[in-house]
Amino acid sequence: MNRKGPTSSSEQEGPKTPDPKTLRRLAQNREAARKSRLRKKAYVQQLESSRIRLTQLEQELQRARTQGMFFGGGNIIGGDQGLPVGINNISPDAALFDMEYTRWLEEHHRLMCELRAAIQEHLPENELRIFVDNCLAHLDQVMNLKSMVAKTDVFHLVSGMWKTPAERCFMWMGGFRPSDLIKVILNQIEPLTEQQIMGICALQQSTQEAEEALTQGLEALNQSVSDIITSDSLSCPPNMNNYMGQMAVAINKLSTIEGFVRQADNLRHQVILRLHQILTIRQAARCLLAIAEYFHRLRALSSLWLARPRQDQ
């Protein structure tokens, strides 16, 4: 006996078929989600490859130390006081950083090409955001690299020898001056709203104040070190007891330079993140491209300068 009640007309009609517009939108969403998963998977694989490569480089450097590639005490290439130096008169840690920074630049160029293509394809903001986030994550990597070498060879960062000559002209505490970068990109972004302009002006002001405080602190440190090493007679040979006492105090003072570089890097990082918050995704993408192109042109300027015709002396 069939005990089922009467069937409603809506149940008899069955589920409605979505209209073509809805089907297209669903298909586009699925495709965007698929591409997003693929990009995230590729990014994770890239990070793992970078970790493996870094481990390999560390092992290679360790083998090089064992085999005598890095010499101390001026045996071959002008070392002084037994400090480890390499073929370019830099420490092993600095050499490792230079190699990793070169690799980072290559990957940075690839990411910028992808970001530029994404903008030219007029991707929707939810898809463009993935490319922007990948670029920001890549900037985090170079901050981490600098943080590691700052612990062992902060003077290598401050000297700017890991940069090209033109870039070194604009260096401030181991990197770019963030307030100058704000000026560079302002004219490169799409028309800004009044609220965005106010936000960027406030960021510019606070950034300049932070830069000035760090600069004054470093100048005070430099003066303090100079005063310490000249607190005794500069006659040669010096009184060794006084000399070693001076050097011990000066070294303690110099150790604080790492803190200044870390604060400067943190300021640079925070400025990039704050700009990302103020701007739309599309504006942030153009901002990242403008920054990359600015430094690319400085590197190109260095190459042209070195290759310029020179008159015979």
HELIX and SHEET records of a PDB file:
HELIX    1   1 SER A    9  GLU A   13  1                                   5    
HELIX    2   2 PRO A   20  GLN A   67  1                                  48    
HELIX    3   3 PRO A   92  GLN A  120  1                                  29    
HELIX    4   4 GLU A  125  SER A  159  1                                  35    
HELIX    5   5 PRO A  165  CYS A  169  1                                   5    
HELIX    6   6 PRO A  178  LEU A  186  1                                   9    
HELIX    7   7 GLU A  194  ILE A  229  1                                  36    
HELIX    8   8 MET A  240  LEU A  254  1                                  15    
HELIX    9   9 ILE A  257  ILE A  278  1                                  22    
HELIX   10  10 ILE A  281  LEU A  306  1                                  26    
END                                                                             
